[in-house]
Amino acid sequence: MKRPGPFHTLGAGVVLALGLGVLSVQTMPRTDNASAASGAPAAKATTSVAPEPAETAAASASAAPTEAADPTPKRADYAGVAQGNGGLVALSVKNGKAVAYFCDGRIESWLKGTAENNTLTLAGKGSLITAALGDGRAKGRLQVGKAKWRFSAPLVKKPSGLYRATAVIRGAKVVGGWIILPGGRQVGLVDVGDSAQAAPKLTPGSPVTVGGTELLPEDADAFIDGL
């Protein structure tokens, strides 16, 4: 028997190696093609945001601006003396509104305005009041016509304070004003039409008679919203 030569042996080895290589390629798992063929979606990268710490949230809330409360009293009455004149001044505050009355027995003036941030600004016919509230009193300036006075009016409680009465008597409009101080001193005028006269003495809660007609003066709570 004739033995194969070296060239035949080498050729057989090459054929065998090629065959084994093809076989290994065919049997290798094809993961990329299998994934595409199965239709499985590719994984997506996701990110997460850590929750805001409770301390940071609280700090943010506390940093928000807040409006300071208005220190002006919601309800208060003041009455005192105009310095250098001797007349009386009474002021009443209610929910941001303010009314005032000045009377020295000869002249009088009704004023109204605002109360905000412990400051009063009131105006009337030819008159003006500016005052600051604090330490249990209203202190400021009063101008009536060309005359100007300073005043200091402490807090007062009923029956002291400001009173007003209105009516129509025989076709004439009547407006009466009274100021009562804690010691009992009082002053007031009644304007009938265009003529002013001394007001009768007032006992709070009782009527007064003007021109034969009874009037019942009221404290500022009753008329401050409508003055």
MOSULWO-V634162 format. One line per field, one symbol per residue. ss: DSSP state (h for helix, s for strand, l for the rest). phi: phi as a letter, one per 20 degrees, with the letter a starting at -180 (. if undefined). psi: psi as a letter, one per 20 degrees, with the letter a starting at -180 (. if undefined). A space follows every 50 residues. Layout:
BEGIN
ss->???
phi->???
psi->???
END
This chain:
BEGIN
ss->lllllhhhhhhhhhhhhhhhhhhhhhhlllhhhhhhhhllllllllllll lllhhhhhhhhhhlllllllllllsssssssslllllsssssssllssss sssllllsssssssssllssssssllssssssssllssssssssllssss ssssslllllsssssssssllssssssssslllllsssssssllssssll lllllllsssllsssllsshhhhllll
phi->.eefefffffffffffffffffffffeffdffffffffmffffdfcccdf ffggfffffffffffcefffffgfbaccbadffncnfdcccccblndbcb bdbdndcbbecbrccbllcdcccbfmbbccbddrlmbdcaccccmeecbe bccffccgefpdcbccacdlndfdcdccccegfofbbacdedmddecfff fddgndfcdclmdecdfdffgecffdf
psi->ppqqrhhgggghhgggghghggghghippnhghhghhijpqqpqpqqqpp qpqhggghhgghipqqpqqpipqhpqpqpapopigirqppqppoliqqqq pppjigqrppqqbqoplkppoqqaokqpppqqqqkkrppbqppociqpqq qoorprqqjqbpqqqqroolippppqqqppqhiipqqrqpoodjpqqpqq ppopiqrqpokjppqnqqrhhhihhi.
END
